[in-house]
Amino acid sequence: KEKLWFPLESNPALLNEYISNLGFSTDSHQFVDVFSTESWALDMIAQPVVAVVALFPMTEKVSKRRKELHAESVRDTNVDGVWYVKQRIRNACGTIAVLHALANIPQSTQEVIKCPSWLQTYLLSSPTSSSPIDKADVLENDATIELFHGAATNHTINSTSRGNKEDEIDMHFITFTHVDGRLYELDGRLEQGPIDHGSTTQANLLKDACGVLQQLMEADLDEVRFTILALAP
């Protein structure tokens, strides 16, 4: 039977406490709100940004545009250097997005993972070279991450009530990361795995990720439930 979690909120304070509990040093990088995809907002964010996490509504228009963008993406891309896990737990997309962000940070910032910690142990047991399904198996059978996720969804700084686990959720988290000069969109529910949106640099990760997200926003102008977070110094 499919496991079922409460969904995470796109709240920087909550996610920063969550990643700290997992074993990521928030002294070096923290999630911050990106208030707009326009340059004035992006210029406010400290660089280098090491990951971009977005929460978006899966409306018909947004989903259609997203499929079109995926169809236009680079095929037969070499994703050997990308850490990627499948999502097999319902409503776990927030945790999957966080793991995609933390596991793909540049080697130069690897020391931000605390030793010992849950994150260090998990990444050692589920390295980049292991299959997305194997990574998911380890995650699915890990009681500790379930406790950490549950604590984050039941935190006092949550701005919304949790509702019921079974409630239909039409919001979804994804991550954008820079690996080997490419911009990857990582979503554990996609059959095709990592999506290569073309070339980028660490310095341009935020701008290029927001360029993709802007196209999703423009697909459904009546929809305002987009949030973007940057993992920044």
One Martini backbone bead per residue (centre of mass of N, CA, C, O) as a GRO file, in nm:
protein
  233
    1LYS     BB    1   0.097   0.036   0.020
    2GLU     BB    2   0.075   0.362   0.002
    3LYS     BB    3   0.223   0.611   0.129
    4LEU     BB    4   0.121   0.880   0.369
    5TRP     BB    5   0.153   1.230   0.380
    6PHE     BB    6   0.196   1.533   0.477
    7PRO     BB    7   0.226   1.837   0.353
    8LEU     BB    8   0.433   2.081   0.275
    9GLU     BB    9   0.553   2.400   0.316
   10SER     BB   10   0.638   2.720   0.165
   11ASN     BB   11   0.866   2.783   0.423
   12PRO     BB   12   1.162   2.899   0.513
   13ALA     BB   13   1.171   2.855   0.822
   14LEU     BB   14   1.076   2.560   0.814
   15LEU     BB   15   1.290   2.447   0.610
   16ASN     BB   16   1.543   2.527   0.774
   17GLU     BB   17   1.479   2.348   1.016
   18TYR     BB   18   1.460   2.085   0.860
   19ILE     BB   19   1.752   2.077   0.732
   20SER     BB   20   1.892   2.090   1.004
   21ASN     BB   21   1.778   1.821   1.115
   22LEU     BB   22   1.904   1.648   0.879
   23GLY     BB   23   2.219   1.804   0.833
   24PHE     BB   24   2.216   2.108   0.749
   25SER     BB   25   2.404   2.400   0.723
   26THR     BB   26   2.254   2.721   0.785
   27ASP     BB   27   2.515   2.903   0.796
   28SER     BB   28   2.561   2.900   0.473
   29HIS     BB   29   2.255   2.807   0.392
   30GLN     BB   30   1.930   2.936   0.281
   31PHE     BB   31   1.604   2.978   0.259
   32VAL     BB   32   1.451   3.207   0.024
   33ASP     BB   33   1.257   3.438  -0.099
   34VAL     BB   34   1.110   3.484  -0.424
   35PHE     BB   35   0.911   3.755  -0.536
   36SER     BB   36   1.032   3.736  -0.835
   37THR     BB   37   1.135   3.704  -1.185
   38GLU     BB   38   1.258   3.967  -1.168
   39SER     BB   39   1.556   4.132  -1.146
   40TRP     BB   40   1.512   4.286  -0.876
   41ALA     BB   41   1.468   4.020  -0.710
   42LEU     BB   42   1.727   3.860  -0.790
   43ASP     BB   43   1.933   4.083  -0.683
   44MET     BB   44   1.861   4.022  -0.369
   45ILE     BB   45   2.014   3.759  -0.402
   46ALA     BB   46   2.246   3.574  -0.287
   47GLN     BB   47   2.564   3.461  -0.389
   48PRO     BB   48   2.547   3.141  -0.455
   49VAL     BB   49   2.307   2.959  -0.590
   50VAL     BB   50   2.229   2.597  -0.533
   51ALA     BB   51   1.902   2.627  -0.535
   52VAL     BB   52   1.562   2.568  -0.667
   53VAL     BB   53   1.238   2.601  -0.521
   54ALA     BB   54   0.905   2.495  -0.625
   55LEU     BB   55   0.559   2.597  -0.599
   56PHE     BB   56   0.276   2.458  -0.780
   57PRO     BB   57   0.001   2.451  -0.982
   58MET     BB   58  -0.194   2.172  -1.130
   59THR     BB   59  -0.313   2.288  -1.373
   60GLU     BB   60  -0.402   2.249  -1.688
   61LYS     BB   61  -0.225   2.478  -1.809
   62VAL     BB   62   0.040   2.419  -1.660
   63SER     BB   63   0.071   2.120  -1.740
   64LYS     BB   64   0.079   2.166  -2.044
   65ARG     BB   65   0.330   2.353  -2.052
   66ARG     BB   66   0.523   2.156  -1.916
   67LYS     BB   67   0.512   1.937  -2.133
   68GLU     BB   68   0.625   2.116  -2.356
   69LEU     BB   69   0.899   2.176  -2.221
   70HIS     BB   70   0.986   1.879  -2.203
   71ALA     BB   71   0.978   1.827  -2.514
   72GLU     BB   72   1.212   2.060  -2.555
   73SER     BB   73   1.416   1.913  -2.423
   74VAL     BB   74   1.699   1.747  -2.365
   75ARG     BB   75   1.813   1.469  -2.508
   76ASP     BB   76   2.029   1.234  -2.406
   77THR     BB   77   2.128   1.309  -2.139
   78ASN     BB   78   2.383   1.326  -1.896
   79VAL     BB   79   2.290   1.202  -1.556
   80ASP     BB   80   2.523   1.080  -1.374
   81GLY     BB   81   2.567   1.358  -1.185
   82VAL     BB   82   2.269   1.317  -1.087
   83TRP     BB   83   2.070   1.344  -0.814
   84TYR     BB   84   1.802   1.088  -0.804
   85VAL     BB   85   1.457   1.050  -0.692
   86LYS     BB   86   1.184   0.877  -0.632
   87GLN     BB   87   0.834   0.912  -0.586
   88ARG     BB   88   0.642   0.695  -0.344
   89ILE     BB   89   0.521   0.918  -0.159
   90ARG     BB   90   0.256   1.070  -0.066
   91ASN     BB   91   0.323   1.413  -0.026
   92ALA     BB   92   0.665   1.413  -0.061
   93CYS     BB   93   0.769   1.652  -0.251
   94GLY     BB   94   0.916   1.834  -0.047
   95THR     BB   95   1.137   1.632   0.038
   96ILE     BB   96   1.240   1.569  -0.245
   97ALA     BB   97   1.324   1.860  -0.313
   98VAL     BB   98   1.526   1.892  -0.082
   99LEU     BB   99   1.711   1.655  -0.163
  100HIS     BB  100   1.779   1.762  -0.446
  101ALA     BB  101   1.919   2.014  -0.335
  102LEU     BB  102   2.133   1.890  -0.130
  103ALA     BB  103   2.266   1.657  -0.323
  104ASN     BB  104   2.352   1.894  -0.562
  105ILE     BB  105   2.566   2.035  -0.440
  106PRO     BB  106   2.854   2.157  -0.457
  107GLN     BB  107   3.156   2.040  -0.363
  108SER     BB  108   3.246   2.314  -0.220
  109THR     BB  109   2.971   2.265  -0.014
  110GLN     BB  110   2.980   1.979   0.140
  111GLU     BB  111   3.049   2.079   0.443
  112VAL     BB  112   2.734   2.139   0.513
  113ILE     BB  113   2.738   1.848   0.610
  114LYS     BB  114   2.677   1.686   0.883
  115CYS     BB  115   2.884   1.517   1.137
  116PRO     BB  116   2.659   1.346   1.220
  117SER     BB  117   2.371   1.243   1.008
  118TRP     BB  118   2.107   1.172   0.825
  119LEU     BB  119   2.211   1.283   0.554
  120GLN     BB  120   2.481   1.140   0.547
  121THR     BB  121   2.373   0.850   0.563
  122TYR     BB  122   2.188   0.857   0.313
  123LEU     BB  123   2.406   0.944   0.098
  124LEU     BB  124   2.584   0.691   0.148
  125SER     BB  125   2.345   0.480   0.077
  126SER     BB  126   2.258   0.709  -0.169
  127PRO     BB  127   2.413   0.754  -0.425
  128THR     BB  128   2.425   0.871  -0.738
  129SER     BB  129   2.471   0.571  -0.862
  130SER     BB  130   2.212   0.502  -0.764
  131SER     BB  131   1.903   0.428  -0.806
  132PRO     BB  132   1.600   0.584  -0.784
  133ILE     BB  133   1.465   0.331  -0.653
  134ASP     BB  134   1.669   0.272  -0.429
  135LYS     BB  135   1.639   0.543  -0.289
  136ALA     BB  136   1.333   0.505  -0.233
  137ASP     BB  137   1.351   0.253  -0.056
  138VAL     BB  138   1.512   0.377   0.174
  139LEU     BB  139   1.307   0.603   0.237
  140GLU     BB  140   1.048   0.426   0.287
  141ASN     BB  141   1.221   0.265   0.538
  142ASP     BB  142   1.245   0.549   0.698
  143ALA     BB  143   1.156   0.667   1.009
  144THR     BB  144   1.307   0.940   1.047
  145ILE     BB  145   1.202   1.106   0.803
  146GLU     BB  146   0.907   1.082   0.887
  147LEU     BB  147   0.941   1.245   1.148
  148PHE     BB  148   1.058   1.506   1.030
  149HIS     BB  149   0.825   1.563   0.837
  150GLY     BB  150   0.597   1.564   1.048
  151ALA     BB  151   0.708   1.801   1.216
  152ALA     BB  152   0.697   2.012   0.983
  153THR     BB  153   0.376   1.983   0.933
  154ASN     BB  154   0.329   2.045   1.271
  155HIS     BB  155   0.409   2.330   1.293
  156THR     BB  156   0.354   2.643   1.434
  157ILE     BB  157   0.444   2.801   1.149
  158ASN     BB  158   0.208   2.713   1.021
  159SER     BB  159  -0.048   2.871   0.818
  160THR     BB  160  -0.189   2.593   0.792
  161SER     BB  161  -0.389   2.349   0.807
  162ARG     BB  162  -0.361   2.006   0.754
  163GLY     BB  163  -0.589   1.829   0.760
  164ASN     BB  164  -0.595   1.561   0.541
  165LYS     BB  165  -0.415   1.322   0.389
  166GLU     BB  166  -0.649   1.257   0.164
  167ASP     BB  167  -0.634   1.508   0.040
  168GLU     BB  168  -0.644   1.684  -0.241
  169ILE     BB  169  -0.351   1.780  -0.421
  170ASP     BB  170  -0.252   2.071  -0.646
  171MET     BB  171   0.042   2.072  -0.537
  172HIS     BB  172   0.401   2.120  -0.640
  173PHE     BB  173   0.732   2.012  -0.604
  174ILE     BB  174   1.045   2.151  -0.727
  175THR     BB  175   1.380   2.131  -0.877
  176PHE     BB  176   1.670   2.337  -0.933
  177THR     BB  177   1.987   2.256  -1.096
  178HIS     BB  178   2.349   2.256  -1.109
  179VAL     BB  179   2.513   2.035  -1.354
  180ASP     BB  180   2.764   2.047  -1.560
  181GLY     BB  181   2.626   2.313  -1.710
  182ARG     BB  182   2.326   2.234  -1.621
  183LEU     BB  183   1.968   2.252  -1.627
  184TYR     BB  184   1.775   2.098  -1.371
  185GLU     BB  185   1.476   1.919  -1.340
  186LEU     BB  186   1.331   1.792  -1.029
  187ASP     BB  187   1.099   1.504  -1.033
  188GLY     BB  188   0.988   1.210  -0.881
  189ARG     BB  189   0.725   1.172  -1.091
  190LEU     BB  190   0.896   1.141  -1.339
  191GLU     BB  191   0.962   0.914  -1.578
  192GLN     BB  192   1.224   1.066  -1.722
  193GLY     BB  193   1.338   1.236  -1.508
  194PRO     BB  194   1.562   1.444  -1.568
  195ILE     BB  195   1.552   1.785  -1.683
  196ASP     BB  196   1.699   1.942  -1.966
  197HIS     BB  197   1.725   2.309  -2.009
  198GLY     BB  198   2.026   2.352  -2.041
  199SER     BB  199   2.243   2.590  -2.011
  200THR     BB  200   2.455   2.683  -1.726
  201THR     BB  201   2.529   2.846  -1.417
  202GLN     BB  202   2.568   2.922  -1.100
  203ALA     BB  203   2.505   3.232  -1.145
  204ASN     BB  204   2.232   3.147  -1.340
  205LEU     BB  205   2.029   2.962  -1.198
  206LEU     BB  206   1.805   3.152  -1.104
  207LYS     BB  207   1.734   3.285  -1.375
  208ASP     BB  208   1.680   3.019  -1.538
  209ALA     BB  209   1.463   2.899  -1.356
  210CYS     BB  210   1.271   3.149  -1.375
  211GLY     BB  211   1.227   3.121  -1.681
  212VAL     BB  212   1.061   2.862  -1.660
  213LEU     BB  213   0.848   2.956  -1.448
  214GLN     BB  214   0.732   3.192  -1.613
  215GLN     BB  215   0.594   3.007  -1.825
  216LEU     BB  216   0.394   2.886  -1.623
  217MET     BB  217   0.259   3.149  -1.531
  218GLU     BB  218   0.165   3.240  -1.825
  219ALA     BB  219  -0.041   2.995  -1.863
  220ASP     BB  220  -0.187   3.112  -1.572
  221LEU     BB  221  -0.296   3.425  -1.482
  222ASP     BB  222  -0.513   3.341  -1.249
  223GLU     BB  223  -0.262   3.228  -1.100
  224VAL     BB  224  -0.093   3.268  -0.757
  225ARG     BB  225   0.039   2.973  -0.652
  226PHE     BB  226   0.347   3.078  -0.650
  227THR     BB  227   0.665   2.952  -0.527
  228ILE     BB  228   1.003   3.076  -0.449
  229LEU     BB  229   1.318   2.920  -0.366
  230ALA     BB  230   1.640   2.995  -0.234
  231LEU     BB  231   1.964   2.855  -0.197
  232ALA     BB  232   2.145   3.074   0.010
  233PRO     BB  233   2.394   3.267   0.177
   0.00000   0.00000   0.00000
